[in-house]
Amino acid sequence: MTEMTEITDMETIPGESNNQLALTTPEAQPIKRRKKKSMVWEYFTIENVSAGCRRAYCKRCKQSFAYSTGSKVAGTSHLKRHIAKGTCRALLRGQGQDNNQFITPYNPKMGGSEPPKRRYRSPSSPFIPFDQDRCRHEIARMIIMHEYPLHIVEHPGFIAFVQNLQPQFDKMSFNTVQGDCVATYLREKQSLMNFIEGIPGRFCLTLDMWSSNQTLGYVFITGHFVDSDWKLHRRVFNVVMEPYLDSRSALSHAIAACLSDWSLEGKLFSLTFNHPLSEAGLENLRPLLCVKNPLILNGQLLIRNCIARNMSSMAKDVLGAGQEIIKKIRDSVKYVKMSESHDDKFIQVKNQLQVPSEKSLFLDNQTQWNTTYEMLAAASELKEVFDCLDTYDPDYKLAPSMEDWKLAETLCSFLKPLFDAASILTTTTLPTVITFFYEVWKIHVDLGRSVTSEDPFISNLAKSMQEKIDKYWKDCSLVLAMAVVMDPRFKMKLVEFSFTKIYGEDAPTYIKTVDDGIHELFLEYVALPLPLTPTYAEEVNGANNGKTNESHQGNLLSDHGLADFDVYIMETNSQQMKSELDQYLEESLLPRVQEFDVLGWWKLNKMKYPTLSKMARDILSIPVSAAATESIFDITDKQLDEYRSSLRPETVEALICAKDWLHYGSSDVSNALVRMEF
């Protein structure tokens, strides 16, 4: 090809054709020229090398190319090939003195004769040079966040997609992406460790036990804590693989690993389990906790049961008692929803009868009891439609009887309080333990009334459920009641009212247990203040350093004659601190507003109640559930999928923990966004 093959992007003279321009001498050209618009001029400059001879120089690799000699003007095709075909090695390496001067390399259509379209660089979309390491980092984040299999990087479809998107990207192996995911986990872990170093209070842990089809057990350990800004946080700390989950040492081993890994010795406040602990497991756990952690209130607050698992167990009793009628209704719903014509007839009957229900039918997921409840509730509201459906659809022979519908409504009456309480755990904001004092108390009272029912079905079902709520109440009522006392809208008044409803004449004994417990706990906080956190210690040191600039007179006052005064201040402050709790309890209740931030209230009053606020912060961080949000309504044990359970335990922990941490965001996310702006 000659140097005259293409002159598409060369300098042009207004009003003249390209042919005329090719024959025009430089001396005949007018001074004003059109601005070069070809994308190649983002990469090249034109320099005079001799009289009548100019050459194009690549900004990246400095290689020169023919441009014009006398009247002969070379086109831009050879310049485009230098960029598009990858012959510019400096461009491939992403090097250059000013990356922001360049746009993405031009790639011509393979095998096509159509000339390339001109590209115009947008000032709002600067060029981002290709970075293999950054791409690997983002792929690791993608796999973690969306739970893709690590082997996706070796799948032919993924490889073809990436090569078409960026031919310069090197293929990745399973081992490479596994290492990248673990590296992401380690970065996020360090960020979280830096964050929790400044946490002023204690930590509460929840333990959620999972199984696998390989009979291996996995303990998900989640930390709950209140930060220095009085915000409640929840983070997955560890996923510990235990070969024998039923062994007496499994949970103690997992807890010890977590305490050591996150340096939480001496900072543990409570443990919440999603499965009842065996007596052997408890006996194995107590010595560890006594050695690793000073027991608060003689350990009465340490071991907790999961409210979500307790409610799921009660819901299971309800579903088991009504399994026959539930099957009838499920079959009726299935008949309607599995055929478009049946569904149309059902809607026709509903419109004819003018049934006001807004609920729509759907089939339940039998592994989650809330879907069964919602199916029953929707079908019960539309029972008249089911009863009349056979008049429009002679093939329908599944209509439940009136007795069946009555039984279904009874089942819903038992499930609704459980559903309302459990739904609180699925909200985006983390609920405090205060909320569940009222919910558990209400369920307890309702079941107490149902036990005395003359209907044997209702009475027997209520007794079965009451046994479980009684056990939970016995184990957890002290913690629930203490949390209520820490709410300035209720204090001891709600405890007194609720216990009277439950215990009747024996209520004063149980009320005194709560009152004595909270006073004893307060005295422990007075006698054993928490150690200074690094953040607080820095503030104290900074304040002390600032005192060096005080006047000489101030130094004399501190050095002469006032030592006894300092002792007096400490004694009187100590006496005042011990009365903080009584002072708080004697004050009037705050108005009962719905959107009340109890942690925010303690933040504002921490100077008024310095010791009591520390106690309130720890009590209000105690979680009531060990289950993840998506597992609240499960009636089957959680099981790790086959793919993840085939990975190394360290990799499983990295993937699960890093996903949780990335969900809440980190400095790494903001750094990545900053890098993308350049």
Buried (B, 14 or more C-beta within 10 A) or exposed (E): EEBEEBBBBBBBBEEEEEEEBEEBEEEEEEEEEEEBEBBBBBBBEEEEEEEBEBBBBBBBBEBEBBBBBEBBBBBBBBBBBBBBEBEBEBBBEBEBEEEEBBBEBBEBEEEEEEEBEEEEBEEEEBBBBBEEEBBBBBBBBEBBEEEBBBBBBBEEEBBEEBEEEEEEBEEBEEEBBBBBBBBBBEBBBEBBEEBBEBBBBBBBBBBBBBBBEEEBBBBBBBBBBBBEEBEBBBBBBBBBBBEEBEBBBBBBBBBBBBBEBBEBEEBBBBBBBBBBBEEEBBEBBBEBBEEBBEBBBEEBBBBBBBBBBBBBBBBBBBBEBBEEBBEBBBEBBBBBBEBEEBBEBBEBBBEEEEBEBEEEBEBBEEEBBBBBBBBBBBBBBBBBBBBBBBEBBEEBEBBBEEEBBEBBBBBBEBBEBBBEBBEBBEEEEEBBBBBBBBBBBBBBEBBBEBBEBEEEEBBBBBEBBBEBBBEBBEBBBBBBBBBBBBBBBBBBEBBBEBBBEBEEEEBEEBBEBBBEBBEEBBEBBBEEEBEEBEEBEEEEEEEEEEEEEEEEEEEEEEEEEEEEEEEEEEEEEEEEBBEBBEEBBEEEEBEEEEEBEBBEBBBEBBEEBBBBBBBBBBBBBBBBBBBBEEBBBBBEEBEBEEEBBBBEBEBBBBBBBBBBBBEEEBEBBEEBEEEEEE
